[in-house]
Amino acid sequence: MSSTTVLQGPDADAAPVQWWRDAVVYQVYPRSFADADGDGMGDLPGITARLPYLAELGVDAIWLSPFYTSPQKDAGYDVSDYTDVDPRFGTLADADSLFARAHELGLKVIVDIVPNHSSDQHELFRRALEAAPGSPERDLYIFRDGKGEHGELPPNNWTSIFHGPAWTRITEPDGTPGQWYLHIFDTSQPDWNWENPAVHEMFQGVLRFWLDRGADGFRVDVAHGMVKPAGLPDATVNAEGLIDIPEGEVPVYFDNDGVLDIYREWRPILDSYEGERMMVLEAWIPEKRLPLYIGSEKAHQSFNFGFLQARWDVAAMRAAIEEPLALAEAVDSPTTWVLSNHDVVRHASRYGFPADHVFGEGLARDEVPDADLGLRRARAASLLMLSLPGAAYLYQGEELGLPEVRDIPDELREDPAHKRAGVPGRDGCRVPLPWTRDAPAFGFSPSGRSWLPQPAEFGPLAADVQSGDPHSTLEMYRAALELRHQLALGRYDRPVEYLEGFPEGVLGISRGDLLVLVNTTGAALELAGIEATADAEVLLSSAAEDAQGVEGDRRQASVPANAAVWLRRAAPARG
């Protein structure tokens, strides 16, 4: 028996399918993907050289984290020139070559855009510092007079995402203490003033610049943050005097309705170009607000972070599937699925902890996951994700089963959250990739240099070791992506159905003839006698002890502990 919880879906009758609706997108973190010039930091020529690997993996598109000119105080999310390439990464000609080669291989290219803030080294912010209070130059950013008798107190009580106050006081050109500027993130990342039409015009020009060069879309950073509430009111505080953010809500400076007008301005620009140009939002907002951001006149998609945050638990995973699919139906836009990115602990490590483990900002050295268990569960979760309708976003290295790196020396960490508050930060998921086990820096750089140290355990996980090994995580991903395309699993023309009759701790779903079983328990699930799986043949298993990509007349006798399988129902007999 089964229970259908989703209707046909937003693209059931769409023909042809817009590419972004069911695409598998691979996030490339340029610093850590591949280094061609040997300076120890990844670059655009390095990415271009490795594009055939991504085409062979089976993804449809790549998303490039920022490669723009930047002081790199926040790994490129502090942009000082939105229309040029940082020399660490190459040149505009290198970007053109990357785009052209990707398109030759059939890969779309999504670039990051960072509209909430710039670098404090941006020419316009430097001019603002040199100008007088109330000047047009200052009005491009959010400058305010301070409170207190001499303006010595911040304009309000807002705090930074990276800890500490969200305001920094400047010294005026005449040497006197002056105004304060807002930075929701690091002090080196002043927020743009989106109340100023000139900011709107500037970013429209940035969009056109990259669309003209061949970008197929944009991932919008802090997509819910650009417009601040009128009057910049204080945030509410609790009895202890700390800012109070109710569960499920966001800080007062996020998710204000004015941001929706920005997407209404941007959408016609994207629609004016051929090739279904798109934008996907990084919007950490309550799910009830998502329909306001998505639609034919606004953004195409927004990241679904609920699936990433779901515990290793059937009820939690089922809810993290049902709710986004229902929202996708409401907004006529397929949902997205994601398990890892450059801001969170890698899921091969997250799943190595008890289901109720509370994660801070990065893994501390004394937080030691069960690596084997984490990888088993991560592989299973990935198979579940890739079976679902909509778009899937992969983070570089997850196809190798890379874990979070915990023991980076503090003096080498670069995350501003670590520098401001001493938390471990996000560097542990940003360590450069291992390509070749027996090469310097595991093949990341010809010089053997690496901007963050690679642990010894990366060696056995290198791409050359895993390639061709049917038991490897890499080959599991390749097989899953091939089947996903063959079976059109990203489409909504087959509803997601939840299967009944399984023991507690087992999630079963059906996508037409495909059955997906996820065993979250520590014991193998014997399938004998379970009606839903009768005469079904195995297509793919997440368990490393099972070879990947097995097809043919083979029956699945059991689902191993902490594993997932894809099964195909037997064709009905013809009378």
LORO-477610 format. One record per residue (C-alpha): x, y, z. Coordinates in steps of 0.2 Angstrom, whole numbers, plus 5000, padded with zeros to 4 digits. Layout:
BEGIN
<node east="X" north="Y" up="Z"/>
...
This chain:
BEGIN
<node east="5000" north="5000" up="5000"/>
<node east="5005" north="5018" up="4998"/>
<node east="4999" north="5035" up="5001"/>
<node east="5001" north="5049" up="4988"/>
<node east="5006" north="5066" up="4996"/>
<node east="5011" north="5076" up="4980"/>
<node east="5001" north="5079" up="4965"/>
<node east="5008" north="5079" up="4947"/>
<node east="5019" north="5094" up="4951"/>
<node east="5024" north="5110" up="4943"/>
<node east="5032" north="5104" up="4927"/>
<node east="5021" north="5089" up="4924"/>
<node east="5015" north="5096" up="4907"/>
<node east="5030" north="5107" up="4903"/>
<node east="5038" north="5103" up="4887"/>
<node east="5052" north="5106" up="4884"/>
<node east="5057" north="5106" up="4902"/>
<node east="5067" north="5121" up="4907"/>
<node east="5084" north="5115" up="4911"/>
<node east="5085" north="5122" up="4929"/>
<node east="5069" north="5113" up="4935"/>
<node east="5077" north="5096" up="4936"/>
<node east="5096" north="5100" up="4935"/>
<node east="5110" north="5092" up="4945"/>
<node east="5121" north="5107" up="4949"/>
<node east="5139" north="5105" up="4956"/>
<node east="5145" north="5119" up="4967"/>
<node east="5164" north="5123" up="4963"/>
<node east="5173" north="5132" up="4977"/>
<node east="5187" north="5140" up="4966"/>
<node east="5200" north="5142" up="4980"/>
<node east="5199" north="5123" up="4983"/>
<node east="5195" north="5114" up="4967"/>
<node east="5210" north="5114" up="4957"/>
<node east="5226" north="5125" up="4956"/>
<node east="5234" north="5127" up="4939"/>
<node east="5248" north="5139" up="4942"/>
<node east="5255" north="5131" up="4958"/>
<node east="5252" north="5145" up="4970"/>
<node east="5242" north="5134" up="4982"/>
<node east="5226" north="5142" up="4978"/>
<node east="5213" north="5135" up="4966"/>
<node east="5210" north="5145" up="4950"/>
<node east="5199" north="5147" up="4934"/>
<node east="5212" north="5137" up="4923"/>
<node east="5212" north="5123" up="4935"/>
<node east="5193" north="5122" up="4935"/>
<node east="5193" north="5122" up="4916"/>
<node east="5205" north="5108" up="4915"/>
<node east="5194" north="5097" up="4927"/>
<node east="5178" north="5101" up="4918"/>
<node east="5178" north="5084" up="4909"/>
<node east="5178" north="5076" up="4926"/>
<node east="5162" north="5085" up="4930"/>
<node east="5154" north="5080" up="4913"/>
<node east="5159" north="5062" up="4916"/>
<node east="5151" north="5063" up="4934"/>
<node east="5135" north="5067" up="4925"/>
<node east="5130" north="5084" up="4932"/>
<node east="5121" north="5097" up="4921"/>
<node east="5128" north="5113" up="4928"/>
<node east="5141" north="5121" up="4939"/>
<node east="5139" north="5134" up="4951"/>
<node east="5155" north="5145" up="4954"/>
<node east="5157" north="5153" up="4971"/>
<node east="5164" north="5171" up="4969"/>
<node east="5180" north="5173" up="4959"/>
<node east="5179" north="5192" up="4958"/>
<node east="5192" north="5204" up="4963"/>
<node east="5192" north="5203" up="4982"/>
<node east="5204" north="5205" up="4997"/>
<node east="5198" north="5188" up="5002"/>
<node east="5193" north="5193" up="5020"/>
<node east="5178" north="5181" up="5018"/>
<node east="5184" north="5170" up="5004"/>
<node east="5178" north="5181" up="4990"/>
<node east="5161" north="5185" up="4997"/>
<node east="5169" north="5202" up="5000"/>
<node east="5169" north="5209" up="4983"/>
<node east="5179" north="5224" up="4978"/>
<node east="5175" north="5223" up="4959"/>
<node east="5160" north="5214" up="4953"/>
<node east="5165" north="5214" up="4934"/>
<node east="5183" north="5207" up="4935"/>
<node east="5192" north="5192" up="4941"/>
<node east="5204" north="5192" up="4955"/>
<node east="5222" north="5189" up="4950"/>
<node east="5223" north="5174" up="4962"/>
<node east="5210" north="5166" up="4951"/>
<node east="5215" north="5172" up="4934"/>
<node east="5208" north="5184" up="4921"/>
<node east="5192" north="5189" up="4912"/>
<node east="5199" north="5179" up="4897"/>
<node east="5201" north="5164" up="4909"/>
<node east="5183" north="5166" up="4914"/>
<node east="5178" north="5167" up="4895"/>
<node east="5188" north="5151" up="4892"/>
<node east="5179" north="5142" up="4907"/>
<node east="5162" north="5147" up="4901"/>
<node east="5166" north="5141" up="4883"/>
<node east="5173" north="5125" up="4888"/>
<node east="5159" north="5121" up="4900"/>
<node east="5146" north="5124" up="4886"/>
<node east="5156" north="5113" up="4874"/>
<node east="5154" north="5099" up="4887"/>
<node east="5135" north="5103" up="4889"/>
<node east="5137" north="5111" up="4906"/>
<node east="5128" north="5126" up="4911"/>
<node east="5137" north="5139" up="4922"/>
<node east="5129" north="5148" up="4937"/>
<node east="5139" north="5162" up="4945"/>
<node east="5138" north="5169" up="4962"/>
<node east="5132" north="5187" up="4965"/>
<node east="5134" north="5196" up="4982"/>
<node east="5121" north="5210" up="4982"/>
<node east="5120" north="5213" up="5001"/>
<node east="5137" north="5220" up="5004"/>
<node east="5153" north="5224" up="4996"/>
<node east="5171" north="5224" up="5002"/>
<node east="5177" north="5239" up="5012"/>
<node east="5190" north="5240" up="4998"/>
<node east="5177" north="5243" up="4984"/>
<node east="5181" north="5259" up="4976"/>
<node east="5163" north="5266" up="4980"/>
<node east="5166" north="5262" up="4999"/>
<node east="5183" north="5271" up="4999"/>
<node east="5175" north="5286" up="4991"/>
<node east="5161" north="5286" up="5004"/>
<node east="5174" north="5286" up="5018"/>
<node east="5182" north="5301" up="5010"/>
<node east="5166" north="5310" up="5008"/>
<node east="5156" north="5320" up="5020"/>
<node east="5141" north="5314" up="5030"/>
<node east="5125" north="5315" up="5020"/>
<node east="5134" north="5315" up="5003"/>
<node east="5129" north="5305" up="4988"/>
<node east="5144" north="5294" up="4990"/>
<node east="5139" north="5289" up="5008"/>
<node east="5121" north="5286" up="5003"/>
<node east="5127" north="5271" up="4993"/>
<node east="5130" north="5262" up="5009"/>
<node east="5121" north="5263" up="5026"/>
<node east="5130" north="5276" up="5037"/>
<node east="5121" north="5283" up="5052"/>
<node east="5126" north="5295" up="5066"/>
<node east="5129" north="5286" up="5083"/>
<node east="5119" north="5287" up="5099"/>
<node east="5125" north="5295" up="5115"/>
<node east="5131" north="5312" up="5119"/>
<node east="5145" north="5312" up="5107"/>
<node east="5139" north="5298" up="5095"/>
<node east="5149" north="5285" up="5104"/>
<node east="5136" north="5272" up="5104"/>
<node east="5130" north="5262" up="5089"/>
<node east="5114" north="5267" up="5080"/>
<node east="5105" north="5252" up="5086"/>
<node east="5108" north="5235" up="5094"/>
<node east="5110" north="5224" up="5079"/>
<node east="5123" north="5211" up="5080"/>
<node east="5133" north="5203" up="5066"/>
<node east="5131" north="5186" up="5059"/>
<node east="5150" north="5184" up="5062"/>
<node east="5148" north="5189" up="5080"/>
<node east="5150" north="5206" up="5089"/>
<node east="5141" north="5222" up="5084"/>
<node east="5135" north="5225" up="5067"/>
<node east="5141" north="5243" up="5066"/>
<node east="5159" north="5250" up="5065"/>
<node east="5163" north="5268" up="5068"/>
<node east="5174" north="5277" up="5056"/>
<node east="5186" north="5291" up="5058"/>
<node east="5181" north="5306" up="5047"/>
<node east="5193" north="5314" up="5034"/>
<node east="5197" north="5328" up="5047"/>
<node east="5203" north="5315" up="5060"/>
<node east="5187" north="5316" up="5071"/>
<node east="5177" north="5301" up="5077"/>
<node east="5163" north="5300" up="5064"/>
<node east="5148" north="5290" up="5058"/>
<node east="5145" north="5272" up="5059"/>
<node east="5142" north="5260" up="5045"/>
<node east="5132" north="5244" up="5045"/>
<node east="5140" north="5227" up="5041"/>
<node east="5128" north="5212" up="5044"/>
<node east="5143" north="5201" up="5042"/>
<node east="5162" north="5206" up="5044"/>
<node east="5168" north="5223" up="5047"/>
<node east="5176" north="5222" up="5030"/>
<node east="5159" north="5219" up="5022"/>
<node east="5149" north="5235" up="5022"/>
<node east="5130" north="5233" up="5017"/>
<node east="5124" north="5242" up="5002"/>
<node east="5110" north="5254" up="5004"/>
<node east="5096" north="5247" up="4993"/>
<node east="5085" north="5262" up="4996"/>
<node east="5096" north="5271" up="4984"/>
<node east="5091" north="5269" up="4965"/>
<node east="5110" north="5270" up="4960"/>
<node east="5113" north="5253" up="4969"/>
<node east="5099" north="5245" up="4959"/>
<node east="5106" north="5252" up="4943"/>
<node east="5123" north="5246" up="4947"/>
<node east="5118" north="5228" up="4950"/>
<node east="5107" north="5227" up="4935"/>
<node east="5123" north="5232" up="4925"/>
<node east="5132" north="5218" up="4934"/>
<node east="5119" north="5205" up="4929"/>
<node east="5120" north="5210" up="4911"/>
<node east="5139" north="5210" up="4911"/>
<node east="5140" north="5191" up="4916"/>
<node east="5124" north="5187" up="4906"/>
<node east="5133" north="5194" up="4890"/>
<node east="5148" north="5184" up="4894"/>
<node east="5138" north="5168" up="4894"/>
<node east="5132" north="5165" up="4912"/>
<node east="5117" north="5154" up="4912"/>
<node east="5111" north="5160" up="4929"/>
<node east="5115" north="5167" up="4946"/>
<node east="5115" north="5160" up="4964"/>
<node east="5110" north="5175" up="4975"/>
<node east="5120" north="5177" up="4991"/>
<node east="5110" north="5182" up="5007"/>
<node east="5095" north="5184" up="4995"/>
<node east="5084" north="5189" up="5010"/>
<node east="5095" north="5202" up="5017"/>
<node east="5097" north="5218" up="5005"/>
<node east="5083" north="5228" up="5011"/>
<node east="5082" north="5234" up="5030"/>
<node east="5067" north="5239" up="5040"/>
<node east="5062" north="5257" up="5039"/>
<node east="5070" north="5267" up="5053"/>
<node east="5083" north="5253" up="5057"/>
<node east="5073" north="5249" up="5074"/>
<node east="5082" north="5240" up="5088"/>
<node east="5079" north="5221" up="5089"/>
<node east="5069" north="5214" up="5103"/>
<node east="5079" north="5207" up="5118"/>
<node east="5076" north="5194" up="5131"/>
<node east="5077" north="5195" up="5150"/>
<node east="5096" north="5192" up="5149"/>
<node east="5097" north="5207" up="5137"/>
<node east="5102" north="5196" up="5122"/>
<node east="5093" north="5198" up="5105"/>
<node east="5078" north="5187" up="5105"/>
<node east="5075" north="5178" up="5088"/>
<node east="5059" north="5166" up="5090"/>
<node east="5062" north="5149" up="5084"/>
<node east="5058" north="5148" up="5065"/>
<node east="5060" north="5167" up="5063"/>
<node east="5075" north="5177" up="5056"/>
<node east="5084" north="5193" up="5063"/>
<node east="5075" north="5210" up="5060"/>
<node east="5086" north="5215" up="5046"/>
<node east="5082" north="5200" up="5036"/>
<node east="5067" north="5195" up="5025"/>
<node east="5059" north="5212" up="5023"/>
<node east="5046" north="5214" up="5009"/>
<node east="5056" north="5227" up="4999"/>
<node east="5069" north="5213" up="4994"/>
<node east="5055" north="5206" up="4983"/>
<node east="5055" north="5221" up="4972"/>
<node east="5073" north="5218" up="4968"/>
<node east="5069" north="5201" up="4960"/>
<node east="5054" north="5209" up="4951"/>
<node east="5067" north="5221" up="4943"/>
<node east="5080" north="5207" up="4939"/>
<node east="5068" north="5194" up="4932"/>
<node east="5064" north="5203" up="4916"/>
<node east="5083" north="5205" up="4913"/>
<node east="5086" north="5187" up="4914"/>
<node east="5070" north="5183" up="4903"/>
<node east="5077" north="5195" up="4889"/>
<node east="5091" north="5183" up="4886"/>
<node east="5090" north="5167" up="4876"/>
<node east="5093" north="5150" up="4885"/>
<node east="5082" north="5150" up="4900"/>
<node east="5094" north="5161" up="4911"/>
<node east="5089" north="5158" up="4930"/>
<node east="5092" north="5163" up="4948"/>
<node east="5092" north="5153" up="4963"/>
<node east="5091" north="5161" up="4980"/>
<node east="5101" north="5158" up="4996"/>
<node east="5086" north="5163" up="5007"/>
<node east="5086" north="5157" up="5025"/>
<node east="5068" north="5161" up="5028"/>
<node east="5053" north="5153" up="5036"/>
<node east="5045" north="5141" up="5023"/>
<node east="5029" north="5151" up="5024"/>
<node east="5037" north="5166" up="5016"/>
<node east="5045" north="5156" up="5002"/>
<node east="5030" north="5158" up="4990"/>
<node east="5033" north="5177" up="4991"/>
<node east="5051" north="5175" up="4983"/>
<node east="5047" north="5163" up="4969"/>
<node east="5036" north="5165" up="4954"/>
<node east="5036" north="5169" up="4935"/>
<node east="5040" north="5188" up="4939"/>
<node east="5052" north="5184" up="4953"/>
<node east="5066" north="5171" up="4957"/>
<node east="5066" north="5154" up="4949"/>
<node east="5071" north="5144" up="4964"/>
<node east="5076" north="5145" up="4982"/>
<node east="5087" north="5133" up="4991"/>
<node east="5078" north="5120" up="5002"/>
<node east="5089" north="5120" up="5018"/>
<node east="5076" north="5109" up="5028"/>
<node east="5082" north="5093" up="5019"/>
<node east="5100" north="5097" up="5024"/>
<node east="5095" north="5100" up="5042"/>
<node east="5085" north="5085" up="5044"/>
<node east="5091" north="5072" up="5057"/>
<node east="5094" north="5054" up="5052"/>
<node east="5077" north="5049" up="5056"/>
<node east="5062" north="5043" up="5045"/>
<node east="5050" north="5056" up="5052"/>
<node east="5062" north="5070" up="5050"/>
<node east="5067" north="5065" up="5033"/>
<node east="5049" north="5063" up="5027"/>
<node east="5044" north="5080" up="5033"/>
<node east="5059" north="5087" up="5025"/>
<node east="5053" north="5080" up="5008"/>
<node east="5034" north="5083" up="5010"/>
<node east="5034" north="5101" up="5015"/>
<node east="5046" north="5107" up="5001"/>
<node east="5036" north="5097" up="4988"/>
<node east="5020" north="5105" up="4994"/>
<node east="5028" north="5122" up="4993"/>
<node east="5034" north="5118" up="4975"/>
<node east="5016" north="5114" up="4970"/>
<node east="5010" north="5131" up="4977"/>
<node east="5023" north="5142" up="4969"/>
<node east="5024" north="5132" up="4952"/>
<node east="5043" north="5130" up="4954"/>
<node east="5052" north="5114" up="4958"/>
<node east="5061" north="5113" up="4974"/>
<node east="5079" north="5111" up="4976"/>
<node east="5088" north="5097" up="4987"/>
<node east="5105" north="5100" up="4995"/>
<node east="5115" north="5091" up="5008"/>
<node east="5131" north="5100" up="5009"/>
<node east="5139" north="5117" up="5004"/>
<node east="5153" north="5129" up="5008"/>
<node east="5144" north="5135" up="5024"/>
<node east="5140" north="5119" up="5033"/>
<node east="5148" north="5104" up="5041"/>
<node east="5150" north="5090" up="5027"/>
<node east="5136" north="5078" up="5028"/>
<node east="5149" north="5063" up="5028"/>
<node east="5153" north="5070" up="5046"/>
<node east="5136" north="5076" up="5051"/>
<node east="5129" north="5059" up="5050"/>
<node east="5143" north="5052" up="5060"/>
<node east="5135" north="5059" up="5076"/>
<node east="5119" north="5054" up="5086"/>
<node east="5103" north="5060" up="5078"/>
<node east="5101" north="5073" up="5092"/>
<node east="5118" north="5080" up="5090"/>
<node east="5118" north="5099" up="5090"/>
<node east="5131" north="5107" up="5078"/>
<node east="5139" north="5124" up="5082"/>
<node east="5149" north="5134" up="5069"/>
<node east="5160" north="5120" up="5062"/>
<node east="5167" north="5105" up="5071"/>
<node east="5178" north="5107" up="5086"/>
<node east="5193" north="5096" up="5088"/>
<node east="5184" north="5086" up="5102"/>
<node east="5169" north="5083" up="5091"/>
<node east="5174" north="5067" up="5083"/>
<node east="5162" north="5058" up="5072"/>
<node east="5161" north="5040" up="5068"/>
<node east="5168" north="5041" up="5051"/>
<node east="5162" north="5024" up="5044"/>
<node east="5145" north="5027" up="5050"/>
<node east="5144" north="5045" up="5044"/>
<node east="5150" north="5039" up="5027"/>
<node east="5137" north="5025" up="5026"/>
<node east="5123" north="5037" up="5031"/>
<node east="5129" north="5050" up="5019"/>
<node east="5129" north="5039" up="5004"/>
<node east="5111" north="5033" up="5008"/>
<node east="5105" north="5051" up="5011"/>
<node east="5113" north="5056" up="4994"/>
<node east="5104" north="5042" up="4985"/>
<node east="5087" north="5047" up="4993"/>
<node east="5091" north="5065" up="4987"/>
<node east="5095" north="5060" up="4970"/>
<node east="5078" north="5051" up="4968"/>
<node east="5067" north="5066" up="4972"/>
<node east="5059" north="5077" up="4959"/>
<node east="5067" north="5095" up="4957"/>
<node east="5084" north="5101" up="4956"/>
<node east="5099" north="5094" up="4966"/>
<node east="5114" north="5104" up="4971"/>
<node east="5130" north="5095" up="4975"/>
<node east="5145" north="5102" up="4984"/>
<node east="5162" north="5098" up="4978"/>
<node east="5170" north="5083" up="4986"/>
<node east="5154" north="5075" up="4992"/>
<node east="5155" north="5063" up="4978"/>
<node east="5172" north="5057" up="4985"/>
<node east="5164" north="5055" up="5003"/>
<node east="5175" north="5069" up="5010"/>
<node east="5174" north="5072" up="5028"/>
<node east="5175" north="5088" up="5038"/>
<node east="5193" north="5092" up="5043"/>
<node east="5193" north="5096" up="5061"/>
<node east="5211" north="5098" up="5065"/>
<node east="5216" north="5114" up="5055"/>
<node east="5229" north="5124" up="5065"/>
<node east="5220" north="5140" up="5071"/>
<node east="5233" north="5151" up="5063"/>
<node east="5229" north="5144" up="5046"/>
<node east="5210" north="5146" up="5048"/>
<node east="5203" north="5161" up="5037"/>
<node east="5184" north="5161" up="5041"/>
<node east="5180" north="5178" up="5049"/>
<node east="5168" north="5169" up="5061"/>
<node east="5184" north="5161" up="5068"/>
<node east="5194" north="5177" up="5069"/>
<node east="5180" north="5187" up="5077"/>
<node east="5173" north="5174" up="5089"/>
<node east="5186" north="5159" up="5090"/>
<node east="5173" north="5146" up="5084"/>
<node east="5180" north="5133" up="5073"/>
<node east="5171" north="5141" up="5058"/>
<node east="5168" north="5134" up="5040"/>
<node east="5186" north="5131" up="5034"/>
<node east="5184" north="5112" up="5038"/>
<node east="5173" north="5110" up="5023"/>
<node east="5184" north="5120" up="5012"/>
<node east="5200" north="5110" up="5012"/>
<node east="5206" north="5108" up="4994"/>
<node east="5201" north="5092" up="4984"/>
<node east="5212" north="5076" up="4982"/>
<node east="5213" north="5071" up="4964"/>
<node east="5228" north="5060" up="4964"/>
<node east="5234" north="5049" up="4979"/>
<node east="5252" north="5049" up="4975"/>
<node east="5254" north="5067" up="4968"/>
<node east="5260" north="5082" up="4978"/>
<node east="5245" north="5090" up="4987"/>
<node east="5235" north="5075" up="4981"/>
<node east="5235" north="5082" up="4964"/>
<node east="5227" north="5099" up="4969"/>
<node east="5243" north="5109" up="4964"/>
<node east="5258" north="5105" up="4954"/>
<node east="5269" north="5113" up="4967"/>
<node east="5262" north="5103" up="4982"/>
<node east="5256" north="5119" up="4990"/>
<node east="5238" north="5120" up="4997"/>
<node east="5231" north="5135" up="5006"/>
<node east="5223" north="5124" up="5019"/>
<node east="5232" north="5108" up="5024"/>
<node east="5225" north="5092" up="5017"/>
<node east="5224" north="5077" up="5030"/>
<node east="5231" north="5061" up="5026"/>
<node east="5214" north="5052" up="5026"/>
<node east="5211" north="5062" up="5010"/>
<node east="5223" north="5051" up="5001"/>
<node east="5213" north="5035" up="5000"/>
<node east="5198" north="5046" up="4995"/>
<node east="5207" north="5054" up="4980"/>
<node east="5197" north="5054" up="4963"/>
<node east="5210" north="5042" up="4954"/>
<node east="5208" north="5029" up="4968"/>
<node east="5190" north="5029" up="4967"/>
<node east="5188" north="5030" up="4949"/>
<node east="5183" north="5013" up="4942"/>
<node east="5181" north="5005" up="4959"/>
<node east="5162" north="4999" up="4959"/>
<node east="5161" north="5000" up="4978"/>
<node east="5167" north="5018" up="4979"/>
<node east="5157" north="5034" up="4983"/>
<node east="5162" north="5042" up="4967"/>
<node east="5156" north="5027" up="4956"/>
<node east="5140" north="5027" up="4967"/>
<node east="5137" north="5045" up="4962"/>
<node east="5141" north="5042" up="4944"/>
<node east="5129" north="5027" up="4943"/>
<node east="5115" north="5037" up="4952"/>
<node east="5117" north="5052" up="4941"/>
<node east="5116" north="5041" up="4926"/>
<node east="5100" north="5033" up="4932"/>
<node east="5092" north="5049" up="4937"/>
<node east="5094" north="5055" up="4919"/>
<node east="5088" north="5039" up="4911"/>
<node east="5073" north="5038" up="4923"/>
<node east="5070" north="5057" up="4922"/>
<node east="5068" north="5057" up="4941"/>
<node east="5070" north="5076" up="4942"/>
<node east="5053" north="5077" up="4933"/>
<node east="5036" north="5078" up="4942"/>
<node east="5026" north="5068" up="4931"/>
<node east="5027" north="5053" up="4943"/>
<node east="5021" north="5057" up="4960"/>
<node east="5031" north="5054" up="4976"/>
<node east="5022" north="5040" up="4986"/>
<node east="5026" north="5034" up="5003"/>
<node east="5026" north="5015" up="5005"/>
<node east="5018" north="5007" up="5020"/>
<node east="5021" north="4990" up="5027"/>
<node east="5039" north="4992" up="5032"/>
<node east="5047" north="4991" up="5050"/>
<node east="5050" north="5006" up="5060"/>
<node east="5066" north="5015" up="5055"/>
<node east="5063" north="5012" up="5036"/>
<node east="5058" north="5025" up="5024"/>
<node east="5050" north="5018" up="5008"/>
<node east="5045" north="5029" up="4993"/>
<node east="5039" north="5025" up="4975"/>
<node east="5042" north="5035" up="4959"/>
<node east="5033" north="5025" up="4947"/>
<node east="5042" north="5009" up="4944"/>
<node east="5056" north="5015" up="4955"/>
<node east="5056" north="5010" up="4974"/>
<node east="5068" north="5019" up="4986"/>
<node east="5071" north="5011" up="5003"/>
<node east="5081" north="5020" up="5016"/>
<node east="5085" north="5009" up="5031"/>
<node east="5090" north="5021" up="5046"/>
<node east="5092" north="5007" up="5058"/>
<node east="5108" north="4997" up="5064"/>
<node east="5101" north="4980" up="5057"/>
<node east="5099" north="4974" up="5040"/>
<node east="5081" north="4974" up="5033"/>
<node east="5076" north="4957" up="5026"/>
<node east="5064" north="4960" up="5011"/>
<node east="5057" north="4942" up="5010"/>
<node east="5038" north="4943" up="5013"/>
<node east="5037" north="4962" up="5010"/>
<node east="5024" north="4964" up="4996"/>
<node east="5030" north="4981" up="4990"/>
<node east="5047" north="4974" up="4985"/>
<node east="5041" north="4957" up="4978"/>
<node east="5050" north="4953" up="4961"/>
<node east="5059" north="4970" up="4962"/>
<node east="5077" north="4970" up="4955"/>
<node east="5091" north="4981" up="4962"/>
<node east="5097" north="4995" up="4952"/>
<node east="5108" north="5003" up="4965"/>
<node east="5114" north="5002" up="4983"/>
<node east="5122" north="5014" up="4994"/>
<node east="5131" north="5001" up="5004"/>
<node east="5149" north="5000" up="4999"/>
<node east="5149" north="4981" up="5001"/>
<node east="5137" north="4981" up="4986"/>
<node east="5144" north="4984" up="4968"/>
<node east="5137" north="5000" up="4961"/>
<node east="5127" north="5001" up="4945"/>
<node east="5121" north="4983" up="4945"/>
<node east="5107" north="4980" up="4933"/>
<node east="5098" north="4964" up="4927"/>
<node east="5089" north="4950" up="4935"/>
<node east="5095" north="4951" up="4953"/>
<node east="5084" north="4951" up="4968"/>
<node east="5088" north="4962" up="4983"/>
<node east="5087" north="4950" up="4998"/>
<node east="5090" north="4964" up="5011"/>
<node east="5094" north="4982" up="5014"/>
<node east="5109" north="4984" up="5024"/>
<node east="5110" north="4994" up="5040"/>
<node east="5111" north="5013" up="5037"/>
<node east="5109" north="5011" up="5018"/>
<node east="5098" north="5015" up="5004"/>
<node east="5093" north="5005" up="4988"/>
<node east="5085" north="5009" up="4972"/>
<node east="5074" north="4995" up="4966"/>
<node east="5064" north="4993" up="4950"/>
<node east="5047" north="4984" up="4950"/>
<node east="5045" north="4970" up="4939"/>
<node east="5035" north="4973" up="4923"/>
<node east="5018" north="4966" up="4924"/>
<node east="5015" north="4950" up="4915"/>
<node east="5006" north="4951" up="4898"/>
<node east="4991" north="4940" up="4896"/>
